[in-house]
Amino acid sequence: MFKRVAMALSLGVLAACSPPTAGSDGASAGPAEAAAQTPGGAPAGAEAAIMSWARSQFGETNVFEPVDIFYGDFTGDGAPDALAWVLYSGGGNSALLDVALFRNQGGRMTYYRSAADVYGGEPRDVVFANGRITLTSTMPRPGDARCCPTGSENWTIETD
């Protein structure tokens, strides 16, 4: 319980205090980088479908926007699937994280499942492969001020 509360508080502070990570071209790292992994990027209506799901799960006004959405193929069918990094209100001044996976079924994004035990903020370096997604997130290290985490963690999400 303490771990979840501490992580929720850290995520809220991280989201509020951290500037966006810049890519090599100076642009914000995020969905556009991942979209390049799959020809055509996001299918029409993908973001709207994902946001509709998030709002229905966590409440119309509880989802912190923008939601980071990354596109790539984790099913091996050649169509872009998605990973959504959804921060939402946990009540009071806390923030919770849901890392949601979406499959592309006939050009429509459908919720597949959420990835447990993935934490942090500023998701980046997202790589989609058949059966898995890898990414890096910013994490607090021992001694870091709550405002300014300096660590990072690499995550692998098995999608099968």
N, C-alpha and C positions, 0 to 999 in steps of 0.2 A: 504494500500500500504506500509506504513512504517513498519507494522508488518512483511510482507513478505520479505522486503529488509533486515530488522534486522535479521530475522530468517535465511535467505540465507547466510548472512555474518557470523552468529554464526555457522551455519553448516559447512561452509568452514573452519573456524578456528578450529572447533572441529575435523573435519576429518584430518586436517593437523597436529594437535598438540597432539591428544589423543592417548595413547598407547592402544592396544587391551585389553579388559577385560578378565581376566583369570577365567576359570571355577574352580571347586573344585579340578580337577586333574592337574591344572596348564596350561592346554591347552586353547587356545583362545575360548571364548564363541562364539557361532554362529551356522552355519548351522548343524554341526554334532550333537549338542545337540537336536535340533528340529527334526532331521531325526530319532532319536530314538523313537519318538512318534508314528510313523507309521511303521509297519513291512515292511522291504525291503527298507526303506529310499526313496531316489530320484529315479524315473524311468530313464531308460537309455535315454540320450539325453535331460534331463530336463534342465540342466544348459545351454546347447547350445541354446535351444529354448528360454529361458528367456533372455539370453544375446542378441540374434538376435532381439527379440522384443525391448529391451531397446535401442539398437543401431539404429534401424529403427525409434523409437519415438524421440530420443534426439540427434541423429547424431553419426556417426561412431566413431568420436574421442572425443565426449563430455561426455561420460559415464566414471565416475571415478571408477576404478577397484581396488580391487575386490568388487563385488556387494554381499551384504549379502543375502543369500537365505536360507529360513527356510522351512522345509517340515513337513506336518501333514495333517490330514483329517478334513476339515471344511465343507464338503458337506454331510458327513455321509454315504458315499458309500464304505468306507474301503480302498480307494485308496489314496495315498499321493497327496495332493494339495500343493500349494506353496505361500509364501509371499516373495517378493523381495524388499529389501531396496535399492533403486537406487538413488545414488547421481550423479548429472550431472551438467555441466557448465551452468550457467545462463548468461554468458558473463562477461568480465572483470575478476575480481577475486572472483566472487560470485559462490555459489553452491546452487542448488535447490534439493529438495527431492521429489521422487515419491514412495509411498508405494503401490506396484502393487500386486494384487491377481491373481493367476493362478489356473484354475481347471484342474484336470487330466481327460482327455476324451480319453478313450481307450489307456492309457499309454502315451499320448502326452499332454504336458502342453500348454494350450490355455489361453490367456489373458481373465480375467473375468471383472475386473474393478480396479480402483485405490481408495485407502482409503483417503478421505479428512480429514483435520484437525488432522493429526498425524505428530508430529514434533520431533526433537532432533537428537541424534546420539547414537552410540554404542547400537543398539537394543539387547535385551537379555530377558531371561525368557519368551520366546515365547511359548504359549500354544494354541494348536488347539482344538476346540470342534465343535460339530455339530452346525452350524449357527453363530459361532464367533471365533475370534482370540484375545487373550490378550497378551500384551507385555509391557516391560518397556524400556524407553529410557533415556539417560542422557540429562538434560536440564540446561541451565544457571539459576542461582538464582540471585535475586537482589544483586548487589555488587560484583558478580563474575567477575574476569578478563575474557576477551574474550577467552583467551587461555585455561582456566581451569574451565569449568562448574562443579559445585558440586551437582547440584540437580538431581532429577529423577522424571519421570512422568509415571504413569500406564495408558495404553490405552486399550480400548476395541473396536474392529472393528466388527461390525455386517456384516455378509457375505451373508445374505439372500436378 
